[in-house]
């Protein structure tokens, strides 16, 4: 079974959360033990996630499981002028 990440098929893993996926992709860095359970402390600024064209609230990333056939899109805002 697969899911899609930014247009590329990936092998689906049971119990894969958005937080874990973001950590694997380098969007979440090492978090101090004091912040364990709160992924918001170490997420790169401007990161957003959509599944099936619906934005997923950051507060749910630790609990939101990636399902087989999900189409996950990661976005990062970039400042420019």
TIVO-2410 file (N, C-alpha, C; in nm, 3 decimals):
# residues 81
REC num residu      c1      c2      c3 atome chaine
REC   1      X   0.084  -0.118   0.000     N      A
REC   1      X   0.000   0.000   0.000    CA      A
REC   1      X   0.089   0.124   0.000     C      A
REC   2      X   0.039   0.229  -0.063     N      A
REC   2      X   0.113   0.354  -0.074    CA      A
REC   2      X   0.027   0.472  -0.037     C      A
REC   3      X   0.094   0.582  -0.007     N      A
REC   3      X   0.031   0.713   0.001    CA      A
REC   3      X   0.115   0.803  -0.089     C      A
REC   4      X   0.068   0.923  -0.114     N      A
REC   4      X   0.139   1.015  -0.202    CA      A
REC   4      X   0.185   1.135  -0.120     C      A
REC   5      X   0.313   1.170  -0.133     N      A
REC   5      X   0.369   1.286  -0.066    CA      A
REC   5      X   0.424   1.380  -0.172     C      A
REC   6      X   0.364   1.498  -0.182     N      A
REC   6      X   0.405   1.597  -0.281    CA      A
REC   6      X   0.417   1.536  -0.421     C      A
REC   7      X   0.317   1.455  -0.457     N      A
REC   7      X   0.311   1.398  -0.591    CA      A
REC   7      X   0.393   1.272  -0.612     C      A
REC   8      X   0.465   1.227  -0.510     N      A
REC   8      X   0.550   1.109  -0.521    CA      A
REC   8      X   0.495   0.995  -0.435     C      A
REC   9      X   0.480   0.875  -0.492     N      A
REC   9      X   0.431   0.763  -0.411    CA      A
REC   9      X   0.533   0.725  -0.304     C      A
REC  10      X   0.482   0.695  -0.188     N      A
REC  10      X   0.563   0.650  -0.074    CA      A
REC  10      X   0.499   0.524  -0.017     C      A
REC  11      X   0.581   0.439   0.039     N      A
REC  11      X   0.530   0.319   0.104    CA      A
REC  11      X   0.461   0.359   0.233     C      A
REC  12      X   0.337   0.315   0.248     N      A
REC  12      X   0.259   0.346   0.368    CA      A
REC  12      X   0.305   0.258   0.483     C      A
REC  13      X   0.308   0.315   0.602     N      A
REC  13      X   0.344   0.242   0.724    CA      A
REC  13      X   0.230   0.258   0.826     C      A
REC  14      X   0.187   0.148   0.885     N      A
REC  14      X   0.084   0.161   0.989    CA      A
REC  14      X   0.132   0.253   1.101     C      A
REC  15      X   0.041   0.326   1.159     N      A
REC  15      X   0.068   0.416   1.271    CA      A
REC  15      X   0.156   0.535   1.234     C      A
REC  16      X   0.171   0.566   1.106     N      A
REC  16      X   0.247   0.683   1.063    CA      A
REC  16      X   0.163   0.808   1.085     C      A
REC  17      X   0.211   0.896   1.172     N      A
REC  17      X   0.141   1.022   1.197    CA      A
REC  17      X   0.203   1.133   1.111     C      A
REC  18      X   0.131   1.242   1.097     N      A
REC  18      X   0.187   1.356   1.025    CA      A
REC  18      X   0.312   1.407   1.095     C      A
REC  19      X   0.311   1.408   1.227     N      A
REC  19      X   0.429   1.454   1.302    CA      A
REC  19      X   0.550   1.368   1.268     C      A
REC  20      X   0.533   1.236   1.266     N      A
REC  20      X   0.643   1.146   1.232    CA      A
REC  20      X   0.690   1.169   1.089     C      A
REC  21      X   0.596   1.183   0.997     N      A
REC  21      X   0.630   1.208   0.857    CA      A
REC  21      X   0.709   1.338   0.843     C      A
REC  22      X   0.665   1.444   0.909     N      A
REC  22      X   0.735   1.572   0.903    CA      A
REC  22      X   0.875   1.562   0.963     C      A
REC  23      X   0.889   1.485   1.069     N      A
REC  23      X   1.020   1.464   1.130    CA      A
REC  23      X   1.112   1.391   1.031     C      A
REC  24      X   1.059   1.286   0.966     N      A
REC  24      X   1.137   1.210   0.867    CA      A
REC  24      X   1.180   1.297   0.750     C      A
REC  25      X   1.097   1.393   0.712     N      A
REC  25      X   1.125   1.481   0.599    CA      A
REC  25      X   1.208   1.603   0.638     C      A
REC  26      X   1.241   1.617   0.766     N      A
REC  26      X   1.326   1.727   0.811    CA      A
REC  26      X   1.255   1.857   0.842     C      A
REC  27      X   1.123   1.853   0.850     N      A
REC  27      X   1.047   1.974   0.881    CA      A
REC  27      X   1.035   1.996   1.031     C      A
REC  28      X   1.060   1.894   1.110     N      A
REC  28      X   1.060   1.904   1.255    CA      A
REC  28      X   1.197   1.860   1.303     C      A
REC  29      X   1.261   1.945   1.381     N      A
REC  29      X   1.393   1.914   1.433    CA      A
REC  29      X   1.385   1.844   1.567     C      A
REC  30      X   1.502   1.822   1.625     N      A
REC  30      X   1.510   1.761   1.757    CA      A
REC  30      X   1.442   1.852   1.857     C      A
REC  31      X   1.356   1.793   1.937     N      A
REC  31      X   1.287   1.876   2.036    CA      A
REC  31      X   1.337   1.842   2.176     C      A
REC  32      X   1.356   1.943   2.259     N      A
REC  32      X   1.397   1.920   2.397    CA      A
REC  32      X   1.294   1.834   2.470     C      A
REC  33      X   1.339   1.757   2.567     N      A
REC  33      X   1.247   1.670   2.642    CA      A
REC  33      X   1.133   1.748   2.705     C      A
REC  34      X   1.159   1.871   2.744     N      A
REC  34      X   1.055   1.953   2.806    CA      A
REC  34      X   0.939   1.977   2.711     C      A
REC  35      X   0.966   1.970   2.579     N      A
REC  35      X   0.863   1.995   2.480    CA      A
REC  35      X   0.808   1.867   2.420     C      A
REC  36      X   0.847   1.753   2.473     N      A
REC  36      X   0.798   1.626   2.418    CA      A
REC  36      X   0.646   1.626   2.417     C      A
REC  37      X   0.589   1.580   2.308     N      A
REC  37      X   0.445   1.577   2.294    CA      A
REC  37      X   0.388   1.705   2.234     C      A
REC  38      X   0.474   1.804   2.215     N      A
REC  38      X   0.429   1.930   2.155    CA      A
REC  38      X   0.516   1.960   2.035     C      A
REC  39      X   0.476   1.907   1.919     N      A
REC  39      X   0.559   1.921   1.800    CA      A
REC  39      X   0.569   2.065   1.753     C      A
REC  40      X   0.483   2.152   1.800     N      A
REC  40      X   0.483   2.289   1.751    CA      A
REC  40      X   0.609   2.365   1.790     C      A
REC  41      X   0.681   2.321   1.893     N      A
REC  41      X   0.797   2.394   1.941    CA      A
REC  41      X   0.914   2.388   1.844     C      A
REC  42      X   0.925   2.284   1.761     N      A
REC  42      X   1.043   2.268   1.678    CA      A
REC  42      X   1.012   2.258   1.529     C      A
REC  43      X   0.894   2.300   1.488     N      A
REC  43      X   0.857   2.296   1.346    CA      A
REC  43      X   0.913   2.420   1.278     C      A
REC  44      X   0.967   2.399   1.159     N      A
REC  44      X   1.014   2.514   1.080    CA      A
REC  44      X   0.899   2.612   1.060     C      A
REC  45      X   0.930   2.738   1.066     N      A
REC  45      X   0.828   2.842   1.047    CA      A
REC  45      X   0.768   2.833   0.907     C      A
REC  46      X   0.639   2.857   0.899     N      A
REC  46      X   0.572   2.864   0.770    CA      A
REC  46      X   0.533   2.732   0.709     C      A
REC  47      X   0.542   2.622   0.783     N      A
REC  47      X   0.507   2.490   0.730    CA      A
REC  47      X   0.358   2.466   0.745     C      A
REC  48      X   0.297   2.412   0.639     N      A
REC  48      X   0.156   2.375   0.642    CA      A
REC  48      X   0.142   2.239   0.573     C      A
REC  49      X   0.037   2.167   0.611     N      A
REC  49      X   0.011   2.035   0.554    CA      A
REC  49      X  -0.134   2.029   0.507     C      A
REC  50      X  -0.153   1.969   0.390     N      A
REC  50      X  -0.288   1.944   0.339    CA      A
REC  50      X  -0.298   1.796   0.302     C      A
REC  51      X  -0.411   1.737   0.333     N      A
REC  51      X  -0.440   1.600   0.291    CA      A
REC  51      X  -0.570   1.607   0.213     C      A
REC  52      X  -0.564   1.556   0.089     N      A
REC  52      X  -0.683   1.561   0.004    CA      A
REC  52      X  -0.734   1.703  -0.015     C      A
REC  53      X  -0.644   1.798  -0.028     N      A
REC  53      X  -0.674   1.939  -0.050    CA      A
REC  53      X  -0.742   2.007   0.068     C      A
REC  54      X  -0.732   1.946   0.186     N      A
REC  54      X  -0.785   2.007   0.309    CA      A
REC  54      X  -0.667   2.034   0.402     C      A
REC  55      X  -0.651   2.158   0.445     N      A
REC  55      X  -0.544   2.191   0.539    CA      A
REC  55      X  -0.570   2.121   0.671     C      A
REC  56      X  -0.464   2.061   0.725     N      A
REC  56      X  -0.474   1.989   0.853    CA      A
REC  56      X  -0.420   2.081   0.963     C      A
REC  57      X  -0.500   2.111   1.065     N      A
REC  57      X  -0.452   2.199   1.172    CA      A
REC  57      X  -0.327   2.143   1.240     C      A
REC  58      X  -0.232   2.229   1.264     N      A
REC  58      X  -0.106   2.190   1.328    CA      A
REC  58      X  -0.130   2.120   1.462     C      A
REC  59      X  -0.232   2.162   1.533     N      A
REC  59      X  -0.259   2.104   1.665    CA      A
REC  59      X  -0.297   1.957   1.658     C      A
REC  60      X  -0.328   1.905   1.539     N      A
REC  60      X  -0.369   1.764   1.525    CA      A
REC  60      X  -0.261   1.676   1.463     C      A
REC  61      X  -0.147   1.733   1.424     N      A
REC  61      X  -0.045   1.655   1.353    CA      A
REC  61      X   0.005   1.535   1.431     C      A
REC  62      X   0.016   1.545   1.563     N      A
REC  62      X   0.068   1.433   1.643    CA      A
REC  62      X  -0.030   1.316   1.648     C      A
REC  63      X  -0.159   1.343   1.628     N      A
REC  63      X  -0.260   1.237   1.635    CA      A
REC  63      X  -0.309   1.193   1.497     C      A
REC  64      X  -0.292   1.276   1.395     N      A
REC  64      X  -0.348   1.247   1.262    CA      A
REC  64      X  -0.266   1.140   1.192     C      A
REC  65      X  -0.327   1.024   1.171     N      A
REC  65      X  -0.260   0.914   1.101    CA      A
REC  65      X  -0.269   0.935   0.950     C      A
REC  66      X  -0.161   0.902   0.881     N      A
REC  66      X  -0.161   0.901   0.735    CA      A
REC  66      X  -0.222   0.768   0.692     C      A
REC  67      X  -0.322   0.774   0.607     N      A
REC  67      X  -0.391   0.653   0.562    CA      A
REC  67      X  -0.339   0.611   0.425     C      A
REC  68      X  -0.353   0.483   0.392     N      A
REC  68      X  -0.317   0.440   0.257    CA      A
REC  68      X  -0.400   0.521   0.157     C      A
REC  69      X  -0.338   0.558   0.050     N      A
REC  69      X  -0.402   0.635  -0.058    CA      A
REC  69      X  -0.419   0.783  -0.025     C      A
REC  70      X  -0.378   0.829   0.095     N      A
REC  70      X  -0.383   0.973   0.124    CA      A
REC  70      X  -0.292   1.048   0.027     C      A
REC  71      X  -0.332   1.168  -0.010     N      A
REC  71      X  -0.249   1.256  -0.090    CA      A
REC  71      X  -0.207   1.371   0.000     C      A
REC  72      X  -0.082   1.365   0.046     N      A
REC  72      X  -0.030   1.462   0.143    CA      A
REC  72      X   0.055   1.565   0.068     C      A
REC  73      X   0.029   1.691   0.095     N      A
REC  73      X   0.108   1.799   0.036    CA      A
REC  73      X   0.168   1.881   0.151     C      A
REC  74      X   0.300   1.900   0.146     N      A
REC  74      X   0.370   1.983   0.243    CA      A
REC  74      X   0.402   2.116   0.177     C      A
REC  75      X   0.376   2.224   0.249     N      A
REC  75      X   0.402   2.357   0.198    CA      A
REC  75      X   0.489   2.432   0.296     C      A
REC  76      X   0.573   2.519   0.244     N      A
REC  76      X   0.650   2.609   0.331    CA      A
REC  76      X   0.648   2.747   0.269     C      A
REC  77      X   0.601   2.842   0.347     N      A
REC  77      X   0.598   2.981   0.301    CA      A
REC  77      X   0.742   3.033   0.291     C      A
REC  78      X   0.767   3.109   0.185     N      A
REC  78      X   0.899   3.166   0.164    CA      A
REC  78      X   0.881   3.317   0.147     C      A
REC  79      X   0.955   3.394   0.226     N      A
REC  79      X   0.947   3.538   0.217    CA      A
REC  79      X   1.034   3.587   0.100     C      A
REC  80      X   0.988   3.686   0.036     N      A
REC  80      X   1.067   3.740  -0.075    CA      A
REC  80      X   1.023   3.882  -0.105     C      A
REC  81      X   1.090   3.940  -0.198     N      A
REC  81      X   1.056   4.079  -0.223    CA      A
REC  81      X   1.058   4.118  -0.363     C      A
***
